[in-house]
Amino acid sequence: MLVDPDVLRAFAGQVEEASSAIKTVDVGHTAATAADGLPGSTTQWAVRLVGGRGELTDGRAAERLVASH
């Protein structure tokens, strides 16, 4: 496969920006507390389950995305 290095560098820059934005927003905490207004609901349970996984809360997902490119 042939890859244009300039295009790949530009894409890597965009991924880095997205990674930084994801880390800044703290998606995991936001997701984990999003349904707190619905105490005891299955929505609250599901959101906490997803938000508490660590993939989102500590930015590992964003880091993996950057590392894979």
ROSE-4610 file (N, C-alpha, C; in Angstrom, 1 decimal, always signed):
// ROSE-4610
residu = [M/M/M/L/L/L/V/V/V/D/D/D/P/P/P/D/D/D/V/V/V/L/L/L/R/R/R/A/A/A/F/F/F/A/A/A/G/G/G/Q/Q/Q/V/V/V/E/E/E/E/E/E/A/A/A/S/S/S/S/S/S/A/A/A/I/I/I/K/K/K/T/T/T/V/V/V/D/D/D/V/V/V/G/G/G/H/H/H/T/T/T/A/A/A/A/A/A/T/T/T/A/A/A/A/A/A/D/D/D/G/G/G/L/L/L/P/P/P/G/G/G/S/S/S/T/T/T/T/T/T/Q/Q/Q/W/W/W/A/A/A/V/V/V/R/R/R/L/L/L/V/V/V/G/G/G/G/G/G/R/R/R/G/G/G/E/E/E/L/L/L/T/T/T/D/D/D/G/G/G/R/R/R/A/A/A/A/A/A/E/E/E/R/R/R/L/L/L/V/V/V/A/A/A/S/S/S/H/H/H]
num = [1/1/1/2/2/2/3/3/3/4/4/4/5/5/5/6/6/6/7/7/7/8/8/8/9/9/9/10/10/10/11/11/11/12/12/12/13/13/13/14/14/14/15/15/15/16/16/16/17/17/17/18/18/18/19/19/19/20/20/20/21/21/21/22/22/22/23/23/23/24/24/24/25/25/25/26/26/26/27/27/27/28/28/28/29/29/29/30/30/30/31/31/31/32/32/32/33/33/33/34/34/34/35/35/35/36/36/36/37/37/37/38/38/38/39/39/39/40/40/40/41/41/41/42/42/42/43/43/43/44/44/44/45/45/45/46/46/46/47/47/47/48/48/48/49/49/49/50/50/50/51/51/51/52/52/52/53/53/53/54/54/54/55/55/55/56/56/56/57/57/57/58/58/58/59/59/59/60/60/60/61/61/61/62/62/62/63/63/63/64/64/64/65/65/65/66/66/66/67/67/67/68/68/68/69/69/69]
x = [+0.8/+0.0/+0.9/+0.6/+1.3/+0.6/+1.3/+0.8/+1.5/+0.7/+1.3/+1.7/+3.0/+3.5/+2.9/+2.7/+2.1/+0.6/-0.1/-1.5/-1.5/-0.6/-0.5/-0.2/+0.8/+1.1/+0.0/-0.8/-1.9/-3.0/-3.2/-4.2/-3.7/-2.4/-1.9/-2.1/-2.0/-2.2/-3.7/-4.6/-6.0/-6.3/-5.7/-5.9/-5.4/-4.3/-3.7/-4.6/-5.2/-6.1/-7.4/-7.9/-9.1/-8.7/-7.6/-7.1/-7.1/-6.5/-6.5/-7.9/-8.7/-10.1/-10.8/-10.6/-11.3/-10.8/-9.5/-8.9/-9.4/-9.5/-10.0/-11.4/-12.3/-13.7/-14.0/-13.1/-13.4/-14.7/-14.7/-15.9/-16.4/-15.5/-15.9/-16.6/-16.2/-16.9/-18.2/-18.2/-19.4/-20.5/-20.0/-21.0/-21.4/-20.5/-20.9/-21.9/-21.9/-22.8/-24.0/-24.0/-25.1/-26.5/-26.6/-28.0/-28.2/-27.5/-27.7/-29.1/-29.7/-31.1/-32.1/-31.7/-32.6/-32.2/-32.2/-31.6/-32.3/-31.5/-32.0/-32.4/-32.3/-32.8/-31.8/-32.2/-31.3/-30.4/-30.9/-30.1/-28.9/-29.1/-28.0/-27.1/-27.5/-26.7/-25.8/-26.4/-25.7/-24.6/-25.0/-24.1/-22.9/-23.1/-22.0/-21.1/-21.7/-20.9/-20.0/-20.5/-19.7/-18.7/-19.1/-18.2/-17.2/-17.4/-16.4/-15.4/-15.4/-14.6/-13.1/-12.8/-11.4/-10.9/-11.5/-11.1/-11.4/-12.5/-12.9/-12.3/-12.3/-12.0/-10.5/-9.6/-8.2/-7.6/-8.3/-7.8/-7.1/-7.1/-6.4/-7.0/-8.3/-8.8/-8.2/-8.1/-7.5/-6.0/-5.3/-3.9/-3.7/-4.6/-4.5/-4.8/-5.7/-6.0/-4.8/-4.1/-2.9/-1.8/-1.6/-0.5/-0.7/-2.0/-2.2/-2.0/-1.7/-1.5/-0.2]
y = [-1.2/+0.0/+1.2/+2.2/+3.4/+4.5/+5.2/+6.2/+7.5/+8.6/+9.9/+10.4/+10.6/+11.0/+12.3/+13.2/+14.5/+14.3/+13.5/+13.2/+12.5/+11.5/+10.8/+11.7/+12.6/+13.5/+14.4/+14.9/+15.7/+15.0/+13.7/+12.9/+12.7/+12.4/+12.2/+13.5/+14.7/+15.9/+16.0/+15.6/+15.7/+14.7/+13.6/+12.6/+13.1/+13.7/+14.3/+15.4/+16.2/+17.2/+16.6/+15.6/+14.9/+14.2/+13.6/+13.0/+14.0/+15.2/+16.2/+16.7/+16.8/+17.3/+16.2/+15.0/+13.9/+13.9/+14.1/+14.1/+15.3/+16.4/+17.7/+17.6/+17.0/+16.9/+16.0/+15.0/+14.0/+13.3/+12.6/+11.9/+10.9/+10.1/+9.1/+9.7/+10.7/+11.3/+11.9/+12.6/+13.1/+12.0/+11.0/+9.9/+9.2/+9.0/+8.3/+9.1/+10.5/+11.3/+11.8/+11.5/+12.0/+11.6/+10.4/+9.9/+9.9/+10.7/+10.8/+11.3/+12.0/+12.5/+11.4/+10.2/+9.1/+8.0/+8.3/+7.3/+5.9/+4.9/+3.5/+3.0/+3.9/+3.5/+2.6/+1.9/+1.1/+2.0/+3.2/+4.1/+4.6/+4.9/+5.3/+4.1/+2.9/+1.7/+1.6/+1.6/+1.4/+2.5/+3.7/+4.9/+4.7/+4.4/+4.2/+3.0/+2.0/+0.9/+1.3/+2.0/+2.4/+3.5/+4.5/+5.6/+5.1/+4.1/+3.6/+2.6/+2.3/+1.3/+1.7/+2.9/+3.3/+3.7/+3.0/+3.4/+4.8/+5.3/+6.7/+7.6/+7.2/+8.1/+8.6/+7.8/+8.2/+8.5/+8.6/+9.0/+7.9/+6.6/+5.5/+5.3/+5.5/+5.3/+6.3/+7.6/+8.6/+8.3/+7.8/+7.5/+6.4/+5.4/+4.2/+4.6/+5.6/+6.0/+6.7/+7.5/+8.2/+7.2/+6.3/+5.3/+4.4/+4.2/+3.2/+3.9/+5.2/+5.8/+6.4]
z = [+0.0/+0.0/+0.0/-0.8/-0.9/+0.0/+0.7/+1.6/+1.4/+1.2/+1.1/+2.5/+2.8/+4.1/+4.6/+3.7/+4.1/+4.6/+3.9/+4.3/+5.6/+5.8/+7.0/+8.2/+8.0/+9.1/+9.4/+8.4/+8.7/+9.5/+9.1/+9.8/+11.3/+11.5/+12.8/+13.7/+13.0/+13.8/+14.2/+13.3/+13.6/+14.8/+14.7/+15.8/+17.1/+17.1/+18.3/+18.9/+18.1/+18.5/+19.1/+18.5/+19.0/+20.3/+20.5/+21.7/+22.8/+22.6/+23.6/+24.0/+23.0/+23.3/+24.2/+23.9/+24.6/+26.1/+26.3/+27.6/+28.4/+27.8/+28.4/+28.9/+28.1/+28.4/+29.6/+29.8/+30.9/+30.6/+29.5/+29.0/+30.0/+30.7/+31.6/+32.8/+33.4/+34.5/+34.1/+32.9/+32.4/+32.1/+31.5/+31.3/+32.6/+33.5/+34.8/+35.6/+35.5/+36.3/+35.5/+34.2/+33.3/+33.8/+34.3/+34.6/+36.1/+36.9/+38.3/+38.7/+37.8/+38.0/+37.9/+37.6/+37.5/+38.5/+39.8/+40.7/+40.6/+40.7/+40.7/+39.3/+38.3/+37.0/+36.2/+35.3/+34.4/+33.6/+33.3/+32.6/+33.4/+34.7/+35.6/+35.7/+35.9/+36.0/+34.8/+33.6/+32.4/+32.1/+32.4/+32.2/+33.1/+34.4/+35.3/+34.9/+34.4/+34.0/+32.9/+31.9/+30.8/+31.2/+32.0/+32.4/+33.4/+34.1/+35.1/+34.6/+33.3/+32.8/+32.8/+32.9/+32.8/+31.4/+30.4/+29.0/+28.8/+29.3/+29.0/+30.1/+31.3/+32.4/+32.5/+32.0/+32.1/+30.8/+29.7/+28.4/+27.7/+28.2/+27.5/+26.1/+25.9/+24.6/+23.6/+24.0/+23.2/+22.9/+23.9/+23.7/+22.8/+22.9/+22.0/+20.6/+20.4/+19.1/+18.4/+19.2/+18.7/+18.4/+19.4/+19.2/+18.0/+17.6/+16.5/+15.2/+15.2/+13.9/+13.7]
